[in-house]
Each structure stands twice: as C-alpha cells, then as structure tokens.
Amino acid sequence: MKSVEIIMVPVKDRQKAKAFYLKLGFQLLIEAPDPHGETWIQMGLPHTDITVSLAGFHGIIFTTDDIEAEIKTLNAKGIPVADIDETPWGRFAWLKDQDGNELCLHEKGR
C-alpha cells in the first residue's frame, strides 16, 4: 500500500453533507452514479491528494501499484481479501480489520 487515497465518511443525506463540506472549504471532485444505484460524491481540499467520499458506510481506500501482489502478500499474512472488482475507475479489493472496519485496495486503471 502506498498511501491513503479516500476516506469514506458515512452520511445520511449525501446532498446535505455535500453542502456542509462545501461550506468547510472542500471542492467537489466527482459526483456520479455508482454501480450500486447511489451517487458517488468525492470531495477534496485544495492542494492535497487525500479525498473524502460521502458514502453509506465508513471505509478507507489505499492506493497500490499492483493489487494482485498486494493481495498475495496480505493472504500470506493470514489476512483475507475479497475478489478484485473491475470498474471503469480501476480495480478494487475489500478487506476488514479485526473490528470489522472496511479497508480497500485500489489500483488505478492502466
């Protein structure tokens, strides 16, 4: 894992949350339908690479250059990782820590 890319913040109303974060000084980076029938809203502060997604659940997304190698390394350490999900935005694979917190690996499209 290289870095934290996206912190998913659970919100009840994504549009109201978007308005709040805009008032805080965040900029809207992406607002688009996601594969689950929701709206993906991704926001960021100027001059930073870490972004926030207003979502239905909490999660942290980490970048990786080689998702398959990362999964192999984690599996060797006894950490199970879900199957890779191929999307137009890259490849994703989810895992959970011992407390059930959602973590995700993201390999950007090539």
C-alpha positions as CSV (number, residue, x, y, z in Angstrom):
1,M,0.0,0.0,0.0
2,K,1.3,3.4,-1.0
3,S,-1.0,5.9,0.6
4,V,-4.4,6.7,1.8
5,E,-6.4,7.9,-1.2
6,I,-10.0,8.2,0.0
7,I,-11.7,8.3,3.4
8,M,-15.3,7.2,3.2
9,V,-17.5,9.1,5.6
10,P,-20.9,7.7,6.3
11,V,-23.7,10.2,5.9
12,K,-27.5,10.0,6.0
13,D,-28.2,12.6,3.2
14,R,-25.4,12.9,0.6
15,Q,-26.6,16.2,-0.8
16,K,-26.9,17.9,2.6
17,A,-23.5,16.5,3.5
18,K,-22.1,17.9,0.2
19,A,-23.4,21.3,1.1
20,F,-21.8,21.2,4.5
21,Y,-18.4,20.1,3.2
22,L,-18.5,22.8,0.5
23,K,-19.0,25.3,3.3
24,L,-16.0,23.8,5.1
25,G,-13.9,24.7,2.0
26,F,-13.9,21.3,0.2
27,Q,-14.2,21.2,-3.5
28,L,-16.5,18.8,-5.4
29,L,-14.2,16.4,-7.4
30,I,-16.7,13.8,-8.6
31,E,-20.4,13.4,-8.5
32,A,-21.7,10.4,-10.5
33,P,-23.9,7.4,-10.3
34,D,-22.2,4.4,-8.8
35,P,-22.8,0.7,-9.6
36,H,-25.0,0.2,-6.5
37,G,-27.6,2.8,-7.5
38,E,-26.3,5.5,-5.2
39,T,-24.4,8.7,-6.1
40,W,-20.7,8.7,-5.6
41,I,-19.6,12.1,-4.2
42,Q,-15.9,12.6,-3.8
43,M,-14.6,15.9,-2.4
44,G,-11.1,17.2,-1.5
45,L,-9.4,20.2,0.0
46,P,-7.2,22.3,-2.3
47,H,-3.5,21.2,-2.5
48,T,-4.0,17.7,-1.0
49,D,-4.2,14.2,-2.6
50,I,-6.4,12.7,0.2
51,T,-10.1,12.9,-0.6
52,V,-13.4,12.3,1.2
53,S,-16.3,10.2,-0.2
54,L,-19.7,10.9,1.2
55,A,-21.0,7.3,1.5
56,G,-23.3,4.9,3.2
57,F,-20.6,3.3,5.3
58,H,-17.1,4.1,6.6
59,G,-14.1,2.9,4.8
60,I,-10.5,3.8,3.9
61,I,-9.2,3.3,0.4
62,F,-5.5,2.8,-0.1
63,T,-3.6,3.1,-3.4
64,T,-1.5,0.3,-4.7
65,D,0.5,-0.2,-7.9
66,D,0.0,-3.9,-8.1
67,I,-3.3,-5.1,-6.4
68,E,-2.6,-8.8,-7.1
69,A,0.8,-8.7,-5.5
70,E,-0.7,-6.8,-2.5
71,I,-3.5,-9.4,-2.1
72,K,-0.9,-12.2,-2.2
73,T,1.2,-10.5,0.5
74,L,-1.8,-10.0,2.7
75,N,-3.1,-13.5,2.2
76,A,0.3,-14.9,3.2
77,K,0.0,-12.9,6.4
78,G,-3.4,-14.6,7.1
79,I,-5.5,-11.5,6.0
80,P,-8.3,-12.5,3.7
81,V,-9.2,-10.1,0.8
82,A,-12.3,-10.2,-1.3
83,D,-12.2,-10.8,-5.0
84,I,-11.0,-7.9,-7.2
85,D,-13.8,-5.7,-8.5
86,E,-13.1,-4.4,-12.0
87,T,-14.6,-0.9,-12.6
88,P,-14.1,2.0,-15.0
89,W,-12.2,3.7,-12.2
90,G,-9.7,0.9,-11.6
91,R,-9.5,-2.3,-9.7
92,F,-10.7,-2.6,-6.1
93,A,-10.5,-5.3,-3.4
94,W,-12.0,-5.0,0.0
95,L,-10.9,-6.4,3.4
96,K,-11.8,-5.9,7.0
97,D,-9.7,-5.4,10.1
98,Q,-10.4,-7.4,13.3
99,D,-13.2,-4.9,14.3
100,G,-15.0,-5.1,11.0
101,N,-13.7,-1.7,9.7
102,E,-13.8,-1.7,5.9
103,L,-10.5,-1.2,4.1
104,C,-9.9,-1.2,0.3
105,L,-7.1,-1.6,-2.1
106,H,-7.3,0.5,-5.3
107,E,-5.2,0.0,-8.4
108,K,-5.9,2.8,-10.8
109,G,-6.6,1.9,-14.4
110,R,-3.6,1.4,-16.7
